[in-house]
Amino acid sequence: MPYSEPTSLAIVACPGGEAFADEVITHLQTMYKHRFTLKNDVVSKRYELTKEELVNKINLQNDLQTSDLCIRGKTDKYRQPAFKVNTRFTYFANGEFKTELLETIRGKDVFIFQDVENHEELTLNGGKNKVVLSVNDHVMSLLVTIDAVRQAGAEKISLVLPAYPYSRQHKKKGREGLTASMLGHIYEIIGVSRIITLDIHSREIVNAFSKVNLENLHASYQIIRELGNIVDLTGKKDDLVIVSPDTGAIDRNKFYASGLKLPLAMIYKERDYSIVTQNAHDTNIKSVKLLGDVHGKVAFLADDMLGTGGTLLKAMGFLKEQGAIKVICAISLPFFTGDAIKQFDEAYEKGLFYRIIGTNAVYHEELLKREWYISTNVSGLFANVITRVHYNQSLSDLLDNRSIIEKLVKLQKNNSEPEDANKQ
């Protein structure tokens, strides 16, 4: 029975990725107990055993197979896996990192979690130091941890990187490096076999690997679920239109438009590339045009990541000028760097937008305090993917979730029909 202790699935959480890892582990434990219960129900009937007898036999078999004398826990109760590996992280005064695994992971399938965009204050060195780490710090911490896991004898190493570091450096336009690709090669060299990420900035990065499998997850179902709580997706109450904020996001927004059976508009920006922008207030945009109609409608925009947010703020203001009654945005990776939160506070007070839907893939405490921000949880999605990867099961329905989106829209439509009938 693979859904009880002992398990060969292990999770190592870097300091930046610990918050997200803990949420995923909660889902994993719930899933494992549920699957254990289902198997127990079926197998106990099939072999004419009571559920208690079967649990006792499973625990006996596990105790016989373990390299320890026996496994902790009662012999007649379900033994839930802990998953998380006890790890010590040391941050030295000169900025170096050290990772020490305080329990064995030899022969295990290890998933290393890291949130490189976590810029909250982290507790390191056993609680002695509180440090805010940069992206580069997080990347170095990740590399040191991968090496520690490899040296400790892990059978397989997978990375869980909700935000793939340096993903915006994926095109070579001159004398510059392909940093996204370079990091991928480093991961391969030091033993990584798989990377699980969310809405990677460019599909070109996938082609940078020769051995590593990259699973690019999408938060579209979770985002549409939250969107359905604030607007009517059936079009009976709200006239909704999908708007691509620029040409780069057209495929993403086309997915939403086709999945929701809604019209697609696009904001086209004419830029003067002789002007170099320095911050969110500066712009090299000469003119903006809207291809489509948003007048009197609810406009929904989706993008993969939000940094300073200057482009999105301009897009939302432009849509309000074009007559949109509400503007709602969805961001898979809400970085909100610099003074972005303050700028969005000001824009919200001016009525430039209604809500922003983001995911918990990036840990950002300040965002959760905002009335205009809605956080959707993707830890269940990652937990599902991890279990399927671990047991060599198909991921196709999780990577292409159009079918469950259609079911969600159909469900909302069915729920709205009795209400409409009563009005008549």
N, C-alpha and C positions, 0 to 999 in steps of 0.2 A: 504494500500500500504506500504509494509515493507521497501522499498528502499529509503525512504526520512526521514527527521527529523520529529518526534522523532524516535530514534532507541534504542533498548535495548542492542546493541553491543557496548562495551566500551573498550578502549585500555589504559593501564597504562604502561608507558615506564620508566624502571629504567635508571639511568644515563648511564650505559654501553650500554643499548639496544636502546637508543633513536634514533641513526642514522638509524638503521635497521627498527625500528618501523615507522619512518617518511616515508621511502620508501614504506613500506607495506601500510600505510594509503593512500598515493597517488594512489596506485593501487586500493584500496578499494573504494575510492571516484569515480574513473573512472568507475569501475565495477558497482557501485550502480546507477550512473547516466545513464549508458548504459541500465541497466535492467529496470530502471524507464521509460526510453524513449520507450523501446520495449513494456512494459506493457501498457503504455499510448496509443501507436499506435493501439494495438489490442483491448483494452477495449473500447476506444472511438468509434471505428467503430462498435463494437458489440452492444453498447448501444446508438448508434446514437447521440453521443455528440461530440462537437468540443474538440480538445486537451486542449484548454484554459479553457473550462468549466469543464473538468474532473480534471485538476490540481487544479482549484478553489475548487471543491467539496472535493478532497483529503485533501487539506490544511484546509478546514472547519472541516472535520471529525477529523483530527489530533488536531486541536485547541480545539474541544469539549472534546476529550479524555485525553488531557494532564492535569496533576495535577496543572500546572501553569495556569495563566489566559489565556495565548496564547503563541504560539511559535514565536520566532524571525524570521523575514523574510517577504517578500512580499506575499500577499495572492494569487497572480496569477502567481507566479514563482516557479520553483522547489527548494525545500529547502534541500540543501546537508548536510548530517550528518558530524559532525566534528570528531567523534570517540574518539579523544585523550582527556583524562581526565587531567585537570589542577592539577599538583602535585608538592609539594615542598619537596625537599630532603635536609636533614641537615647532615653534616659530622662533628662530634665533634673532638676536639683536641686529645682525647684519642683513636680515631678510631671507635667510635660507630656511628651508623646510625639511622636516624629517617625519616619516610615517612609520609607526611600529604596530604590527598586528599582534594583539595580546592573546590570540587563540589560533588554533591550527585551521588552515584552509586548504591543506594539501589534497589534491584530487577533486576540488570543488569547482563548480560553475559560478564564477564570481562576477557580480555586476557592480561597477564602481560609479557612484553618483557624484556629479559636480554641477553646480550652478555658477557659471563664470560671471554672471551678471548680478550676483548677490553682493550688494554694497552696504548691507546692514553691518552693524557692529557685531563681530564674532568673538566668542570666548575661546582662547587658546592657552596652551601650556598649563592644563589642569585648572583653569579658572584664574590664573595669575595675571593674564594679559587680555585686554580687549582691543581688537584690531579691526580696522576697515580695510579690506583687501581689494586690490585692483583686478582687472581681468587678467593681467599678466601674472599676478600673484596666484590667482586661482588656477591658471594653466600650469604653472610650475608645481603647485601643490598636487595637481592631478598627475603630472608626469612622475613625481616622486612616489605617489601612491601606487601607480601602475607598476613601477619597478619593484616596490615592496611586495606587492601581490604576486608578481612573477617570481621573485626570489623565494617566496614562501611556498611555491609548488602548486599554484592553482592550475587546474586542468584547462580551463578556458576563461578568458577575460573579455568582458563586454563593458562598454562605457555607456552610461545614461547621461547624455548631455542635452537637456531641453533646449538650451541655446548653444549652438555650435560656435565655438570661438573663432573670431576673425572671418566669419562667413561672408562679410561684405568685401573682403579682399580675395575675390575669386576670378577677376578678369585682369589680364595684362594689357595695359594700354600704352606702355612706354617702358622706361627703365625702372620698373617696380617689381616687387616680388608677388608670387601667388601664395600668400601666407596660409590661406585655408587649405590648399593642397599640401604645403610643406608640413603642417601639423598632422595631416592625415598620414603622410609617409612616416613621420616620427612614431605615431601610434602603431603603425604596422611593424616597424622595426623592433619595438619593445614588447611585442606579443599580443596586441589587441586583435581580436577576431571579429568583433561586431560593435557597431555604434548605433544607439537608439536616440533619435533627436526629434524635434518638433518644428515643422514648417521651415525647413532649411532655406536660407535666403536664395540660393541658386541651385538648380539641379546639376549644374556643371561640376559641383563639388563631388557628387557621387562618382563621377567618372575619374576622379583623381586616385581612386583606390585600385590596387591590383588584387588584393586578397581580402581586405576588410569588407564585410557586409554592412551597408548603411540602411537602417530602417527609418524612413522619413514619415513620421506620424502627422496627422492633421487634427486640429481641434474644431473642425467645422460642425460636427454633430453637437458638441457641447455648447458652441457659440449659438447655433440655431435654437437650441433648447432654451437658452437664456433670452434670445431675441423673441421667441414665442411667448415669453412671460410679460413682455412690455409692449408688443404690437401684435396685431392680428395677421398672421401669415397667410390666411385664406383670402385676404383682400376685401372681406365684407365690411369691416369696420375701418381699416386703414388702407390707404392707397400707397403701397410700398414699391419703391424702385431701388434696384441695386446700382451703385455708382462706383466705378473704378477710379481711385484718386489719381492715377497716372497710367501710362502705357505699360509700365513694368508690373502692375498689379492686375492686368486685364484677365489673365488666366484664372487667378484666384477668385475674382468677382464673377467671372463667367460661370464658374462652378456653382456659386451660390445662386445665381440667376437661373441656371438650368435646373438645379435641384429644387428650388422653390417655385419654378414656373413663373418667373417675374421678369419684367423688362430690365435691360442692362443699358446704363448710360456711362459716359466716360468724360473725365476732365482732361483736356489736352492743354499742355503748357508749352509755350514757345520760349526757349531759353537763349540767353546770350552767354556762351561759354567763355568769352573773353573776360567775364567778371568772376572773380573768385570770392565765394562767400566765406565769412568767418564765423557766423553764429546763426541762430534761428531767426533773428530779426532781419539779417541781410538776405537778399535774394538776387538771383540772376534771371528770374522769370520776367520776360518782356510783356507777354499777354497770356490770358487764360480764356479758353473757350470750352463750352459744354456741348458735348455730342449727346443729345437726348433731352428729356423734359423732366424737371423735378417740381414744377410749380404746383403748389397745393398738395404735395405728396410728402411721405416720410422717406428720407434718403438713408440708405444703409451702405456704408463703406467698409471694406475689409482689407487689412494689410498684414504682413508677416511680423514686422517689428516696428517699435516706436522708440526713437532715440530722444533728440531734443524736441521733436514734435512740430517743428516749424512748418513743414510742408503740409501736414495734416490740418493744422490750425488755419492755414490759408485756404485749404480746400473746403473746410467746414464753413468759413466765412463767405466764400464764393457761392456755396450752395444755398446759404440763407439769402444772399442777394438775388439769387435766381428764383426765389419764392418757395423753397422747401419749408414745410411747417415744422418738421423735426429732422434732426441729423443724428444718426446713431452710428458709432464706429466699433469695429471689432479688431483687436490686436492680439495675435497669438503670443508674442513675446513683448510684454510691456516694460521696456527698460526705464523710460522716463528719466533720462540723465540730465544733469545740470539743474536748471531751474524750471524744468518742463512742467512739474506739478503746479507751480505757482502760475505759470502762463495759462494752463488749462483751467485753473480756478477762475482766473480773470475772464477767460473766454466763456466759461459756464455762466458767470454772473451777467455777461452781456447777452446770453441766450443764443450763442453760436452753435451749441450742440445740446443734445438731451442726455445721452448716456454713452459711455465707452465700456465695452465688454472686453475683458482681458482674461488671461489664464493664470493659474497659480504656478506655472512652470518657472516663473521668475519671482523670487521672494522680495516683496516690497511692502513693508508694513505701512508706510505713509499713505499709499494708494488706497488701502482698505478702509481708511477713515473718511474717504471722500464720498459725498452723496451721489456724485455723477459717475462713480466707478462701480462696475459689477464684475466680480471675480468668479470665473467658472473653473471647476475642478477637473483637471485632466489626469490626476494620479491614478484613477481607476483604469483609464486607457493604458497607461504605462504598465500597470500591474498585469493587465490582460496580456499585453505583448510580451512581457518578461516570462510569464508562465508558459506561453505558447513557444517562445524561443527555447526555453529550458527543456520542454518535452517534445521538441522538434515537430510542432504542429503548424498548420497553415496560418498565415497572417493576412491573407488576401481580403477578407471581409472587414478587417480593422484598418487596413491601409486605404481601401476604397469603400467609404461608408455611405455611398449614395442610396443604397437600399434602406438603411435605417433612417436616413433623413426623409425619404419618401414616406416611410411609416409614420414618422413624427408629424409631418404635415397633414397626412391623412387623418391621424388621430385628432389633431386640432380641428380639422374640418368637421369630423363626425361629432365632436363635442359641441361645436357651435350651432349645429343644425336644430336640435331641440329648442334652443333659445329663440332662433329665428322663427320656428313654427309657432311658438307661443305668442310672439309679437303679432303674427298674422291672425 
